[in-house]
Amino acid sequence: MSPQALWKLGLKSLQELETPQGVLASARDEAYGCIFGRDSLIVSLELLRAYKRTKNSYFLELVERSLRTLANLQGRHRNIESGEEPGKIIHEYRPERHEHLTRLAEDPWFLYPEGVLRNYDSVDATPLFLIAVSEYSKVGDERFLITIMPAVRAALKWLNKFDGFVTYSFHTERRHGGLKVQSWMDSTESLFYEDSNDRPPYPIASVEVQAYSWAALRAWGQEERAAKLKEIFNEQFVLRGQKNLTLAFALDGEGRKLTSARSSMGHVLWAVYMKPEFPGQNGLVEAKPTRGPFGKGIPAECILNDEYIPALRDRLLSRDLFVPKAGIRTLSSRSLRYDHMSYHNGSIWPHDTAMLAKGLENFGFEEDAKAVRQALLRAYAHFKTPVELYSWHRGLREYAPANGHRACRVQAWSAASLLALLQK
């Protein structure tokens, strides 16, 4: 497919998912045809990237709509049955068509008295909300920003309740069902020790959540808190091997490292603070893009110390993670848990790979970012739709495991990532 055809595909798919509240995570007749906080925020951030190049007001309007909806659905009270907490951004909102969750024979999900499913089992939606509002503030309507600031302050208060790492748990007294794993790889299979079948104890600190939280804190001037988080992150998440470096994908409640190599470690390169060190037009201060090698003129900063960034780049592009004709696997093919047809343990997700390409670009690895983008665009063209996820096993394959589950054919963050990729 040509770039023009791919653009039309991405735009058409996004328009099909559009609602007065923002965007549905998947098509209405698919599994995730409702508002999801995390998905809406990744979509918003990708659309803001596309907007900066196209100046297409439709993208900006859709972002504003999504942010307003999430602010309206933001947690106001503490409810252990839904995971709601003051300031916390919602995970899943289903005003209808929730019976497959709320009428389960065992552990049905909590239904609010007005008959609406609101679930808050997401630890990363709140820092992503703060990042998205910050990015919107650079190009969006000032009047809207004034109206959304109470939600920003509440989200910052929620984020600052954590003294160290930003973690999640599942309340021991909770009677209703929900998500036991609350980072973006939220299947129960995704949380494991490489060398044990024991279940990691709560609270769980996921690698990408620390990166998002650090970026959110920097964006909103929480310098002291961000510096503390960065210090302990580099002390505890960095794993130095004899020949390479990787990051733990999580720490459990006892401080034990979950060491399997995952794509999520690359999100630390995506969640950046652009240092305002270069003079811009009209006396403004802006980050100046760079074409040089890493470490020379790079305006981006992330939670990972600079000296580790080249080694992380090498690890992400290793053969067990990066497939040059498909994208970056969610889990290393060397892992004992690897299965190319699993949901999160070896499959490839377009939005995830797109975020990693942007992360490489943030730190001047332009050729590497180009190679990752080209791999992903090849997959989009192959499937002819912004699919939720897919597999690589001697070629591109539809995600179709033995349990009968299938990938959603149209996924919002896949569509938005496609539009952002084509604007590079």
Contacts in CASP RR format, 6 or more apart in sequence:
PFRMAT RR
TARGET T0000
AUTHOR 0000-0000-0000
METHOD contacts of the structure
MODEL  1
MSPQALWKLGLKSLQELETPQGVLASARDEAYGCIFGRDSLIVSLELLRA
YKRTKNSYFLELVERSLRTLANLQGRHRNIESGEEPGKIIHEYRPERHEH
LTRLAEDPWFLYPEGVLRNYDSVDATPLFLIAVSEYSKVGDERFLITIMP
AVRAALKWLNKFDGFVTYSFHTERRHGGLKVQSWMDSTESLFYEDSNDRP
PYPIASVEVQAYSWAALRAWGQEERAAKLKEIFNEQFVLRGQKNLTLAFA
LDGEGRKLTSARSSMGHVLWAVYMKPEFPGQNGLVEAKPTRGPFGKGIPA
ECILNDEYIPALRDRLLSRDLFVPKAGIRTLSSRSLRYDHMSYHNGSIWP
HDTAMLAKGLENFGFEEDAKAVRQALLRAYAHFKTPVELYSWHRGLREYA
PANGHRACRVQAWSAASLLALLQK
1 9 0 8 1.000
1 380 0 8 1.000
1 381 0 8 1.000
1 384 0 8 1.000
3 422 0 8 1.000
6 377 0 8 1.000
6 380 0 8 1.000
6 381 0 8 1.000
6 418 0 8 1.000
6 422 0 8 1.000
7 418 0 8 1.000
7 419 0 8 1.000
7 422 0 8 1.000
9 380 0 8 1.000
9 384 0 8 1.000
9 385 0 8 1.000
9 386 0 8 1.000
9 418 0 8 1.000
10 386 0 8 1.000
10 415 0 8 1.000
10 418 0 8 1.000
10 419 0 8 1.000
11 415 0 8 1.000
11 419 0 8 1.000
13 385 0 8 1.000
13 386 0 8 1.000
13 410 0 8 1.000
13 414 0 8 1.000
13 415 0 8 1.000
13 418 0 8 1.000
14 23 0 8 1.000
14 43 0 8 1.000
14 62 0 8 1.000
14 412 0 8 1.000
14 415 0 8 1.000
14 416 0 8 1.000
14 419 0 8 1.000
16 27 0 8 1.000
16 410 0 8 1.000
17 23 0 8 1.000
17 24 0 8 1.000
17 25 0 8 1.000
17 26 0 8 1.000
17 27 0 8 1.000
17 410 0 8 1.000
17 412 0 8 1.000
17 415 0 8 1.000
18 62 0 8 1.000
19 35 0 8 1.000
20 65 0 8 1.000
21 35 0 8 1.000
21 65 0 8 1.000
21 66 0 8 1.000
21 69 0 8 1.000
22 35 0 8 1.000
22 40 0 8 1.000
22 62 0 8 1.000
22 65 0 8 1.000
22 66 0 8 1.000
22 69 0 8 1.000
23 35 0 8 1.000
23 39 0 8 1.000
23 40 0 8 1.000
23 43 0 8 1.000
23 62 0 8 1.000
23 66 0 8 1.000
23 412 0 8 1.000
24 32 0 8 1.000
24 33 0 8 1.000
24 34 0 8 1.000
24 35 0 8 1.000
24 412 0 8 1.000
25 32 0 8 1.000
25 33 0 8 1.000
25 34 0 8 1.000
25 35 0 8 1.000
25 36 0 8 1.000
25 39 0 8 1.000
25 40 0 8 1.000
25 411 0 8 1.000
25 412 0 8 1.000
25 413 0 8 1.000
26 32 0 8 1.000
26 33 0 8 1.000
26 388 0 8 1.000
26 408 0 8 1.000
26 410 0 8 1.000
26 411 0 8 1.000
26 412 0 8 1.000
27 33 0 8 1.000
27 408 0 8 1.000
27 409 0 8 1.000
27 410 0 8 1.000
30 408 0 8 1.000
30 409 0 8 1.000
30 410 0 8 1.000
31 408 0 8 1.000
32 39 0 8 1.000
32 408 0 8 1.000
32 411 0 8 1.000
34 92 0 8 1.000
34 93 0 8 1.000
34 94 0 8 1.000
34 97 0 8 1.000
35 69 0 8 1.000
35 73 0 8 1.000
35 90 0 8 1.000
35 92 0 8 1.000
35 93 0 8 1.000
36 91 0 8 1.000
36 92 0 8 1.000
36 93 0 8 1.000
37 70 0 8 1.000
37 89 0 8 1.000
37 90 0 8 1.000
37 91 0 8 1.000
37 92 0 8 1.000
37 93 0 8 1.000
37 122 0 8 1.000
37 125 0 8 1.000
37 128 0 8 1.000
37 129 0 8 1.000
38 91 0 8 1.000
38 122 0 8 1.000
38 124 0 8 1.000
38 125 0 8 1.000
38 128 0 8 1.000
38 184 0 8 1.000
39 412 0 8 1.000
39 413 0 8 1.000
40 66 0 8 1.000
40 69 0 8 1.000
40 70 0 8 1.000
40 412 0 8 1.000
41 66 0 8 1.000
41 70 0 8 1.000
41 89 0 8 1.000
41 125 0 8 1.000
41 128 0 8 1.000
41 129 0 8 1.000
41 131 0 8 1.000
41 132 0 8 1.000
42 128 0 8 1.000
42 351 0 8 1.000
42 355 0 8 1.000
42 413 0 8 1.000
42 416 0 8 1.000
42 417 0 8 1.000
43 62 0 8 1.000
43 66 0 8 1.000
43 412 0 8 1.000
43 413 0 8 1.000
43 415 0 8 1.000
43 416 0 8 1.000
44 62 0 8 1.000
44 63 0 8 1.000
44 66 0 8 1.000
44 67 0 8 1.000
44 132 0 8 1.000
44 136 0 8 1.000
45 128 0 8 1.000
45 131 0 8 1.000
45 132 0 8 1.000
45 135 0 8 1.000
46 351 0 8 1.000
46 354 0 8 1.000
46 413 0 8 1.000
46 416 0 8 1.000
46 417 0 8 1.000
46 419 0 8 1.000
46 420 0 8 1.000
47 59 0 8 1.000
47 60 0 8 1.000
47 62 0 8 1.000
47 63 0 8 1.000
47 416 0 8 1.000
47 419 0 8 1.000
47 420 0 8 1.000
48 59 0 8 1.000
48 60 0 8 1.000
48 63 0 8 1.000
48 132 0 8 1.000
48 135 0 8 1.000
48 136 0 8 1.000
48 139 0 8 1.000
49 358 0 8 1.000
49 420 0 8 1.000
49 423 0 8 1.000
50 56 0 8 1.000
50 59 0 8 1.000
50 416 0 8 1.000
50 419 0 8 1.000
50 420 0 8 1.000
50 423 0 8 1.000
51 59 0 8 1.000
51 60 0 8 1.000
51 63 0 8 1.000
51 139 0 8 1.000
52 139 0 8 1.000
53 423 0 8 1.000
54 423 0 8 1.000
59 419 0 8 1.000
60 136 0 8 1.000
60 139 0 8 1.000
60 140 0 8 1.000
63 132 0 8 1.000
63 136 0 8 1.000
64 136 0 8 1.000
64 140 0 8 1.000
64 141 0 8 1.000
64 144 0 8 1.000
67 129 0 8 1.000
67 132 0 8 1.000
67 133 0 8 1.000
67 136 0 8 1.000
67 144 0 8 1.000
67 148 0 8 1.000
68 144 0 8 1.000
68 147 0 8 1.000
68 148 0 8 1.000
70 89 0 8 1.000
70 90 0 8 1.000
70 125 0 8 1.000
70 129 0 8 1.000
70 151 0 8 1.000
71 148 0 8 1.000
71 150 0 8 1.000
71 151 0 8 1.000
73 89 0 8 1.000
73 90 0 8 1.000
73 93 0 8 1.000
73 118 0 8 1.000
74 87 0 8 1.000
74 88 0 8 1.000
74 89 0 8 1.000
74 90 0 8 1.000
74 151 0 8 1.000
74 154 0 8 1.000
74 155 0 8 1.000
75 84 0 8 1.000
75 85 0 8 1.000
75 86 0 8 1.000
75 87 0 8 1.000
75 88 0 8 1.000
75 89 0 8 1.000
75 90 0 8 1.000
75 120 0 8 1.000
75 154 0 8 1.000
76 84 0 8 1.000
76 86 0 8 1.000
76 87 0 8 1.000
77 84 0 8 1.000
77 86 0 8 1.000
78 84 0 8 1.000
78 85 0 8 1.000
78 86 0 8 1.000
79 110 0 8 1.000
80 171 0 8 1.000
80 173 0 8 1.000
80 174 0 8 1.000
81 110 0 8 1.000
81 174 0 8 1.000
81 175 0 8 1.000
81 176 0 8 1.000
82 109 0 8 1.000
82 110 0 8 1.000
82 112 0 8 1.000
82 118 0 8 1.000
82 119 0 8 1.000
82 120 0 8 1.000
82 176 0 8 1.000
83 119 0 8 1.000
83 120 0 8 1.000
83 121 0 8 1.000
83 171 0 8 1.000
83 174 0 8 1.000
84 118 0 8 1.000
84 120 0 8 1.000
85 120 0 8 1.000
85 158 0 8 1.000
86 154 0 8 1.000
86 157 0 8 1.000
86 158 0 8 1.000
87 126 0 8 1.000
87 151 0 8 1.000
87 154 0 8 1.000
87 155 0 8 1.000
87 157 0 8 1.000
87 158 0 8 1.000
88 120 0 8 1.000
88 125 0 8 1.000
88 126 0 8 1.000
88 155 0 8 1.000
88 158 0 8 1.000
89 120 0 8 1.000
89 122 0 8 1.000
89 125 0 8 1.000
89 126 0 8 1.000
89 128 0 8 1.000
89 129 0 8 1.000
89 155 0 8 1.000
90 118 0 8 1.000
90 119 0 8 1.000
90 120 0 8 1.000
90 122 0 8 1.000
90 125 0 8 1.000
91 119 0 8 1.000
91 120 0 8 1.000
91 121 0 8 1.000
91 122 0 8 1.000
91 125 0 8 1.000
91 179 0 8 1.000
91 182 0 8 1.000
92 117 0 8 1.000
92 118 0 8 1.000
92 119 0 8 1.000
92 121 0 8 1.000
92 122 0 8 1.000
93 116 0 8 1.000
93 117 0 8 1.000
93 118 0 8 1.000
93 119 0 8 1.000
94 101 0 8 1.000
94 116 0 8 1.000
94 117 0 8 1.000
95 115 0 8 1.000
95 116 0 8 1.000
95 117 0 8 1.000
98 109 0 8 1.000
98 111 0 8 1.000
98 117 0 8 1.000
101 108 0 8 1.000
101 109 0 8 1.000
101 117 0 8 1.000
102 108 0 8 1.000
102 109 0 8 1.000
102 110 0 8 1.000
102 111 0 8 1.000
102 117 0 8 1.000
104 177 0 8 1.000
107 176 0 8 1.000
107 177 0 8 1.000
107 178 0 8 1.000
108 176 0 8 1.000
108 177 0 8 1.000
109 117 0 8 1.000
109 119 0 8 1.000
109 176 0 8 1.000
109 177 0 8 1.000
109 178 0 8 1.000
110 117 0 8 1.000
110 119 0 8 1.000
110 176 0 8 1.000
110 177 0 8 1.000
111 117 0 8 1.000
112 118 0 8 1.000
119 178 0 8 1.000
119 179 0 8 1.000
121 168 0 8 1.000
121 170 0 8 1.000
121 178 0 8 1.000
121 179 0 8 1.000
121 182 0 8 1.000
121 186 0 8 1.000
122 179 0 8 1.000
122 182 0 8 1.000
122 186 0 8 1.000
123 166 0 8 1.000
123 167 0 8 1.000
123 168 0 8 1.000
123 182 0 8 1.000
123 183 0 8 1.000
123 206 0 8 1.000
123 209 0 8 1.000
124 182 0 8 1.000
124 183 0 8 1.000
124 184 0 8 1.000
124 206 0 8 1.000
124 208 0 8 1.000
124 209 0 8 1.000
124 212 0 8 1.000
126 155 0 8 1.000
126 158 0 8 1.000
126 159 0 8 1.000
126 216 0 8 1.000
127 155 0 8 1.000
127 159 0 8 1.000
127 166 0 8 1.000
127 209 0 8 1.000
127 212 0 8 1.000
127 213 0 8 1.000
127 215 0 8 1.000
127 216 0 8 1.000
128 212 0 8 1.000
128 216 0 8 1.000
129 151 0 8 1.000
129 155 0 8 1.000
130 152 0 8 1.000
130 155 0 8 1.000
130 156 0 8 1.000
130 159 0 8 1.000
130 216 0 8 1.000
130 219 0 8 1.000
130 220 0 8 1.000
131 212 0 8 1.000
131 215 0 8 1.000
131 216 0 8 1.000
131 219 0 8 1.000
131 271 0 8 1.000
133 145 0 8 1.000
133 148 0 8 1.000
133 151 0 8 1.000
133 152 0 8 1.000
134 216 0 8 1.000
134 219 0 8 1.000
134 220 0 8 1.000
136 145 0 8 1.000
137 145 0 8 1.000
152 220 0 8 1.000
156 216 0 8 1.000
156 220 0 8 1.000
156 222 0 8 1.000
159 166 0 8 1.000
159 213 0 8 1.000
159 216 0 8 1.000
159 217 0 8 1.000
160 222 0 8 1.000
160 225 0 8 1.000
162 213 0 8 1.000
164 228 0 8 1.000
164 229 0 8 1.000
164 232 0 8 1.000
165 205 0 8 1.000
165 210 0 8 1.000
165 229 0 8 1.000
165 232 0 8 1.000
165 233 0 8 1.000
165 251 0 8 1.000
166 205 0 8 1.000
166 209 0 8 1.000
166 210 0 8 1.000
166 213 0 8 1.000
166 229 0 8 1.000
167 202 0 8 1.000
167 203 0 8 1.000
167 204 0 8 1.000
167 205 0 8 1.000
167 253 0 8 1.000
168 182 0 8 1.000
168 183 0 8 1.000
168 202 0 8 1.000
168 203 0 8 1.000
168 204 0 8 1.000
168 206 0 8 1.000
169 202 0 8 1.000
169 203 0 8 1.000
169 204 0 8 1.000
170 178 0 8 1.000
170 179 0 8 1.000
170 180 0 8 1.000
170 182 0 8 1.000
170 202 0 8 1.000
179 186 0 8 1.000
180 188 0 8 1.000
180 191 0 8 1.000
181 187 0 8 1.000
181 188 0 8 1.000
181 190 0 8 1.000
181 191 0 8 1.000
181 204 0 8 1.000
182 204 0 8 1.000
183 204 0 8 1.000
183 206 0 8 1.000
183 208 0 8 1.000
183 209 0 8 1.000
183 250 0 8 1.000
183 264 0 8 1.000
184 208 0 8 1.000
184 264 0 8 1.000
184 352 0 8 1.000
185 262 0 8 1.000
185 264 0 8 1.000
185 330 0 8 1.000
185 344 0 8 1.000
187 343 0 8 1.000
187 344 0 8 1.000
189 337 0 8 1.000
189 342 0 8 1.000
189 343 0 8 1.000
189 344 0 8 1.000
189 345 0 8 1.000
190 330 0 8 1.000
190 343 0 8 1.000
190 344 0 8 1.000
190 345 0 8 1.000
191 199 0 8 1.000
191 200 0 8 1.000
191 204 0 8 1.000
191 250 0 8 1.000
191 258 0 8 1.000
192 200 0 8 1.000
192 258 0 8 1.000
192 260 0 8 1.000
192 337 0 8 1.000
193 200 0 8 1.000
193 256 0 8 1.000
193 258 0 8 1.000
194 258 0 8 1.000
194 259 0 8 1.000
194 260 0 8 1.000
194 335 0 8 1.000
194 336 0 8 1.000
194 337 0 8 1.000
200 250 0 8 1.000
200 252 0 8 1.000
200 253 0 8 1.000
200 256 0 8 1.000
200 258 0 8 1.000
201 252 0 8 1.000
201 253 0 8 1.000
201 254 0 8 1.000
202 252 0 8 1.000
202 253 0 8 1.000
203 253 0 8 1.000
204 250 0 8 1.000
204 251 0 8 1.000
204 252 0 8 1.000
204 253 0 8 1.000
205 250 0 8 1.000
205 251 0 8 1.000
205 253 0 8 1.000
206 249 0 8 1.000
206 250 0 8 1.000
206 264 0 8 1.000
207 237 0 8 1.000
207 247 0 8 1.000
207 248 0 8 1.000
207 249 0 8 1.000
207 250 0 8 1.000
207 262 0 8 1.000
207 264 0 8 1.000
207 265 0 8 1.000
207 267 0 8 1.000
207 268 0 8 1.000
208 264 0 8 1.000
208 265 0 8 1.000
208 266 0 8 1.000
208 267 0 8 1.000
208 268 0 8 1.000
208 271 0 8 1.000
210 229 0 8 1.000
210 233 0 8 1.000
210 237 0 8 1.000
210 268 0 8 1.000
210 303 0 8 1.000
211 267 0 8 1.000
211 268 0 8 1.000
211 270 0 8 1.000
211 271 0 8 1.000
211 302 0 8 1.000
211 303 0 8 1.000
211 304 0 8 1.000
212 267 0 8 1.000
212 271 0 8 1.000
213 229 0 8 1.000
214 226 0 8 1.000
214 229 0 8 1.000
214 230 0 8 1.000
214 233 0 8 1.000
214 271 0 8 1.000
214 273 0 8 1.000
214 302 0 8 1.000
214 303 0 8 1.000
215 271 0 8 1.000
215 272 0 8 1.000
215 273 0 8 1.000
215 302 0 8 1.000
215 303 0 8 1.000
217 223 0 8 1.000
217 225 0 8 1.000
217 226 0 8 1.000
217 229 0 8 1.000
218 226 0 8 1.000
218 273 0 8 1.000
218 301 0 8 1.000
219 273 0 8 1.000
229 303 0 8 1.000
230 303 0 8 1.000
230 305 0 8 1.000
233 303 0 8 1.000
233 304 0 8 1.000
234 303 0 8 1.000
234 304 0 8 1.000
234 305 0 8 1.000
234 308 0 8 1.000
236 248 0 8 1.000
236 251 0 8 1.000
236 255 0 8 1.000
236 257 0 8 1.000
237 247 0 8 1.000
237 248 0 8 1.000
237 251 0 8 1.000
237 257 0 8 1.000
238 245 0 8 1.000
238 247 0 8 1.000
238 304 0 8 1.000
238 305 0 8 1.000
238 308 0 8 1.000
239 245 0 8 1.000
239 246 0 8 1.000
239 247 0 8 1.000
239 248 0 8 1.000
239 257 0 8 1.000
239 259 0 8 1.000
244 311 0 8 1.000
244 314 0 8 1.000
244 315 0 8 1.000
244 318 0 8 1.000
245 308 0 8 1.000
245 311 0 8 1.000
245 312 0 8 1.000
245 314 0 8 1.000
245 315 0 8 1.000
246 259 0 8 1.000
246 261 0 8 1.000
246 265 0 8 1.000
246 312 0 8 1.000
246 315 0 8 1.000
247 265 0 8 1.000
247 266 0 8 1.000
247 268 0 8 1.000
247 304 0 8 1.000
247 312 0 8 1.000
248 257 0 8 1.000
248 258 0 8 1.000
248 259 0 8 1.000
249 258 0 8 1.000
249 259 0 8 1.000
249 260 0 8 1.000
249 261 0 8 1.000
249 262 0 8 1.000
249 264 0 8 1.000
249 265 0 8 1.000
250 257 0 8 1.000
250 258 0 8 1.000
251 257 0 8 1.000
251 258 0 8 1.000
252 258 0 8 1.000
260 331 0 8 1.000
260 332 0 8 1.000
260 335 0 8 1.000
260 337 0 8 1.000
261 315 0 8 1.000
261 318 0 8 1.000
261 320 0 8 1.000
261 321 0 8 1.000
261 331 0 8 1.000
261 332 0 8 1.000
261 334 0 8 1.000
261 335 0 8 1.000
262 330 0 8 1.000
262 331 0 8 1.000
262 332 0 8 1.000
263 316 0 8 1.000
263 321 0 8 1.000
263 328 0 8 1.000
263 329 0 8 1.000
263 330 0 8 1.000
263 331 0 8 1.000
263 349 0 8 1.000
263 352 0 8 1.000
263 353 0 8 1.000
263 356 0 8 1.000
264 330 0 8 1.000
264 352 0 8 1.000
265 312 0 8 1.000
265 315 0 8 1.000
265 316 0 8 1.000
266 312 0 8 1.000
266 316 0 8 1.000
266 355 0 8 1.000
266 356 0 8 1.000
266 359 0 8 1.000
267 355 0 8 1.000
267 356 0 8 1.000
268 302 0 8 1.000
268 303 0 8 1.000
268 304 0 8 1.000
268 312 0 8 1.000
269 302 0 8 1.000
269 304 0 8 1.000
269 309 0 8 1.000
269 312 0 8 1.000
269 313 0 8 1.000
269 356 0 8 1.000
269 359 0 8 1.000
269 360 0 8 1.000
269 362 0 8 1.000
269 363 0 8 1.000
270 355 0 8 1.000
270 356 0 8 1.000
270 358 0 8 1.000
270 359 0 8 1.000
270 362 0 8 1.000
271 302 0 8 1.000
271 303 0 8 1.000
272 300 0 8 1.000
272 301 0 8 1.000
272 302 0 8 1.000
272 359 0 8 1.000
272 362 0 8 1.000
273 300 0 8 1.000
273 301 0 8 1.000
273 302 0 8 1.000
274 287 0 8 1.000
274 299 0 8 1.000
274 300 0 8 1.000
274 301 0 8 1.000
275 287 0 8 1.000
275 299 0 8 1.000
275 300 0 8 1.000
275 301 0 8 1.000
276 285 0 8 1.000
276 286 0 8 1.000
276 287 0 8 1.000
276 299 0 8 1.000
277 285 0 8 1.000
277 287 0 8 1.000
277 288 0 8 1.000
277 299 0 8 1.000
278 285 0 8 1.000
278 286 0 8 1.000
278 287 0 8 1.000
278 288 0 8 1.000
278 299 0 8 1.000
279 285 0 8 1.000
280 286 0 8 1.000
280 288 0 8 1.000
287 299 0 8 1.000
287 300 0 8 1.000
288 297 0 8 1.000
288 299 0 8 1.000
289 299 0 8 1.000
290 296 0 8 1.000
290 297 0 8 1.000
290 298 0 8 1.000
290 299 0 8 1.000
290 364 0 8 1.000
291 364 0 8 1.000
291 366 0 8 1.000
292 364 0 8 1.000
293 364 0 8 1.000
294 309 0 8 1.000
294 310 0 8 1.000
294 313 0 8 1.000
294 363 0 8 1.000
294 364 0 8 1.000
294 365 0 8 1.000
295 306 0 8 1.000
295 363 0 8 1.000
298 362 0 8 1.000
298 363 0 8 1.000
298 364 0 8 1.000
300 362 0 8 1.000
300 363 0 8 1.000
302 309 0 8 1.000
302 362 0 8 1.000
304 312 0 8 1.000
309 363 0 8 1.000
313 360 0 8 1.000
313 363 0 8 1.000
313 365 0 8 1.000
313 368 0 8 1.000
315 321 0 8 1.000
316 322 0 8 1.000
316 328 0 8 1.000
316 356 0 8 1.000
316 360 0 8 1.000
317 368 0 8 1.000
317 371 0 8 1.000
318 332 0 8 1.000
319 333 0 8 1.000
320 329 0 8 1.000
320 332 0 8 1.000
320 333 0 8 1.000
320 334 0 8 1.000
321 328 0 8 1.000
321 329 0 8 1.000
321 332 0 8 1.000
321 333 0 8 1.000
322 328 0 8 1.000
322 329 0 8 1.000
322 372 0 8 1.000
322 375 0 8 1.000
323 329 0 8 1.000
323 348 0 8 1.000
323 375 0 8 1.000
323 392 0 8 1.000
324 371 0 8 1.000
324 375 0 8 1.000
325 375 0 8 1.000
325 378 0 8 1.000
325 392 0 8 1.000
325 395 0 8 1.000
325 396 0 8 1.000
326 348 0 8 1.000
326 375 0 8 1.000
326 376 0 8 1.000
326 378 0 8 1.000
326 379 0 8 1.000
326 390 0 8 1.000
326 392 0 8 1.000
326 395 0 8 1.000
326 396 0 8 1.000
327 348 0 8 1.000
327 353 0 8 1.000
327 372 0 8 1.000
327 375 0 8 1.000
327 376 0 8 1.000
327 379 0 8 1.000
327 392 0 8 1.000
328 348 0 8 1.000
328 352 0 8 1.000
328 353 0 8 1.000
328 356 0 8 1.000
328 372 0 8 1.000
329 338 0 8 1.000
329 340 0 8 1.000
329 346 0 8 1.000
329 347 0 8 1.000
329 348 0 8 1.000
329 392 0 8 1.000
330 344 0 8 1.000
330 345 0 8 1.000
330 346 0 8 1.000
330 347 0 8 1.000
330 348 0 8 1.000
330 349 0 8 1.000
330 352 0 8 1.000
331 337 0 8 1.000
331 338 0 8 1.000
331 342 0 8 1.000
331 344 0 8 1.000
331 345 0 8 1.000
331 346 0 8 1.000
332 338 0 8 1.000
333 340 0 8 1.000
333 346 0 8 1.000
335 345 0 8 1.000
337 345 0 8 1.000
338 345 0 8 1.000
338 346 0 8 1.000
339 345 0 8 1.000
339 346 0 8 1.000
340 346 0 8 1.000
340 347 0 8 1.000
340 391 0 8 1.000
340 392 0 8 1.000
340 393 0 8 1.000
340 397 0 8 1.000
341 347 0 8 1.000
341 391 0 8 1.000
341 393 0 8 1.000
341 397 0 8 1.000
341 399 0 8 1.000
341 400 0 8 1.000
341 401 0 8 1.000
341 402 0 8 1.000
342 401 0 8 1.000
343 389 0 8 1.000
343 399 0 8 1.000
343 401 0 8 1.000
343 405 0 8 1.000
346 391 0 8 1.000
347 389 0 8 1.000
347 390 0 8 1.000
347 391 0 8 1.000
347 399 0 8 1.000
348 379 0 8 1.000
348 389 0 8 1.000
348 390 0 8 1.000
348 391 0 8 1.000
348 392 0 8 1.000
349 388 0 8 1.000
349 389 0 8 1.000
349 414 0 8 1.000
350 376 0 8 1.000
350 379 0 8 1.000
350 380 0 8 1.000
350 386 0 8 1.000
350 387 0 8 1.000
350 389 0 8 1.000
350 411 0 8 1.000
350 413 0 8 1.000
350 414 0 8 1.000
350 417 0 8 1.000
350 418 0 8 1.000
351 411 0 8 1.000
351 413 0 8 1.000
351 414 0 8 1.000
351 416 0 8 1.000
351 417 0 8 1.000
353 372 0 8 1.000
353 375 0 8 1.000
353 376 0 8 1.000
354 373 0 8 1.000
354 376 0 8 1.000
354 417 0 8 1.000
354 418 0 8 1.000
354 420 0 8 1.000
354 421 0 8 1.000
355 417 0 8 1.000
356 372 0 8 1.000
357 369 0 8 1.000
357 372 0 8 1.000
357 373 0 8 1.000
357 376 0 8 1.000
357 421 0 8 1.000
358 369 0 8 1.000
358 420 0 8 1.000
359 369 0 8 1.000
360 366 0 8 1.000
360 368 0 8 1.000
360 369 0 8 1.000
360 372 0 8 1.000
361 369 0 8 1.000
361 424 0 8 1.000
369 424 0 8 1.000
373 421 0 8 1.000
373 424 0 8 1.000
376 417 0 8 1.000
376 421 0 8 1.000
377 421 0 8 1.000
377 422 0 8 1.000
378 396 0 8 1.000
379 390 0 8 1.000
379 396 0 8 1.000
380 386 0 8 1.000
380 418 0 8 1.000
382 396 0 8 1.000
383 390 0 8 1.000
383 396 0 8 1.000
383 398 0 8 1.000
385 409 0 8 1.000
385 410 0 8 1.000
386 410 0 8 1.000
386 411 0 8 1.000
386 414 0 8 1.000
386 415 0 8 1.000
386 417 0 8 1.000
386 418 0 8 1.000
387 399 0 8 1.000
387 407 0 8 1.000
387 408 0 8 1.000
387 409 0 8 1.000
387 410 0 8 1.000
387 411 0 8 1.000
387 414 0 8 1.000
388 399 0 8 1.000
388 407 0 8 1.000
388 408 0 8 1.000
388 409 0 8 1.000
388 411 0 8 1.000
388 414 0 8 1.000
389 399 0 8 1.000
389 407 0 8 1.000
390 396 0 8 1.000
390 397 0 8 1.000
390 398 0 8 1.000
390 399 0 8 1.000
390 407 0 8 1.000
391 397 0 8 1.000
391 398 0 8 1.000
391 399 0 8 1.000
398 406 0 8 1.000
398 407 0 8 1.000
399 405 0 8 1.000
399 406 0 8 1.000
399 407 0 8 1.000
400 406 0 8 1.000
400 407 0 8 1.000
END
